[in-house]
Amino acid sequence: METIETSERRLVSPELRLNAIHSLGYQVMDKPQEHMSQNRYTFNFLTDREREVLRLVADGHTDRMVAETLVISPRTVNRHLSNIFNKLDVPGRTAAVALALRQGLF
């Protein structure tokens, strides 16, 4: 696994991160979801901004990076993520990204 050590955290290449999240998605999301229709989420209940935030998180962006990209505060990013988790009925960002990847949102 290709990693880069920094003083704050270990960085893993985006490709490896997405592969790991995708694999984890099959473990985390094996239970049926109430919002699913014919094994496919519509994601229509997410706002455009929430889908944009989720896409950036799936690309490996931190909250701060998402905030800088979208020119919003990190606290607003956190609020969007909280709304996403509630709407998707998932415990956190990994499960939200795994579900989105598994259902073909991106």
C-alpha positions in Angstrom: 0.0 0.0 0.0 1.4 3.3 -1.0 1.4 5.8 1.9 3.0 9.1 2.7 3.7 10.0 6.3 3.0 13.5 7.5 3.0 15.1 10.9 -0.8 15.1 11.0 -1.8 11.7 9.5 -0.9 9.0 7.0 -2.1 9.8 3.4 -3.1 6.9 1.2 -3.4 7.3 -2.6 -7.0 8.2 -3.7 -7.2 5.0 -5.8 -6.4 2.8 -2.9 -8.7 4.7 -0.6 -11.7 4.3 -3.1 -10.9 0.6 -3.5 -10.9 0.1 0.3 -14.1 2.1 0.7 -15.8 0.2 -2.2 -14.8 -3.2 -0.6 -16.0 -2.0 2.8 -19.3 -1.0 1.3 -20.2 -4.6 0.7 -19.6 -5.4 4.3 -21.3 -2.3 5.8 -24.3 -2.1 3.5 -25.4 -5.7 3.4 -28.6 -4.9 5.3 -31.5 -3.8 3.2 -32.3 0.0 3.3 -35.7 1.4 3.6 -35.0 4.0 0.9 -34.0 1.4 -1.7 -36.3 0.6 -4.6 -35.3 -2.3 -6.7 -31.8 -2.4 -5.2 -31.1 1.2 -6.3 -31.1 4.4 -4.4 -32.5 7.4 -6.2 -30.6 9.9 -4.0 -33.3 12.5 -5.0 -33.8 13.3 -1.4 -30.2 14.7 -1.2 -29.8 18.4 -2.2 -27.5 19.3 -5.0 -25.0 20.6 -2.4 -25.2 17.5 -0.3 -24.5 15.4 -3.4 -21.5 17.7 -4.2 -20.2 17.3 -0.7 -20.6 13.5 -0.8 -18.8 13.4 -4.2 -15.8 15.4 -2.8 -15.7 13.2 0.3 -15.7 10.1 -1.9 -12.7 11.6 -3.8 -10.8 11.6 -0.5 -11.2 15.3 0.5 -11.1 16.2 4.2 -13.8 18.5 5.6 -11.4 21.4 5.3 -10.6 20.6 1.7 -14.3 20.4 0.8 -14.8 23.7 2.5 -12.1 25.4 0.5 -13.3 23.8 -2.7 -16.9 24.9 -2.2 -16.0 28.2 -0.5 -18.0 27.4 2.6 -17.0 27.0 6.2 -15.8 23.6 7.6 -18.8 23.8 10.0 -21.2 24.0 7.1 -19.5 21.0 5.5 -20.0 19.1 8.8 -23.7 20.1 8.8 -24.1 18.8 5.2 -22.4 15.5 6.2 -24.7 15.2 9.2 -27.7 15.7 7.0 -26.4 13.2 4.5 -25.8 10.6 7.2 -29.4 11.1 8.6 -31.0 10.9 5.1 -29.1 7.8 4.1 -29.5 6.2 7.5 -25.8 5.5 7.8 -23.4 5.8 10.7 -20.7 7.9 9.1 -18.8 9.1 6.0 -17.3 5.7 5.1 -20.7 4.1 5.0 -22.2 7.0 3.1 -19.5 6.9 0.4 -19.7 3.1 0.2 -23.5 3.3 -0.3 -23.1 6.0 -3.0 -20.4 4.0 -4.8 -22.4 0.7 -4.5 -25.5 2.4 -5.9 -23.7 4.1 -8.7 -24.2 7.7 -7.7 -20.7 8.5 -9.1 
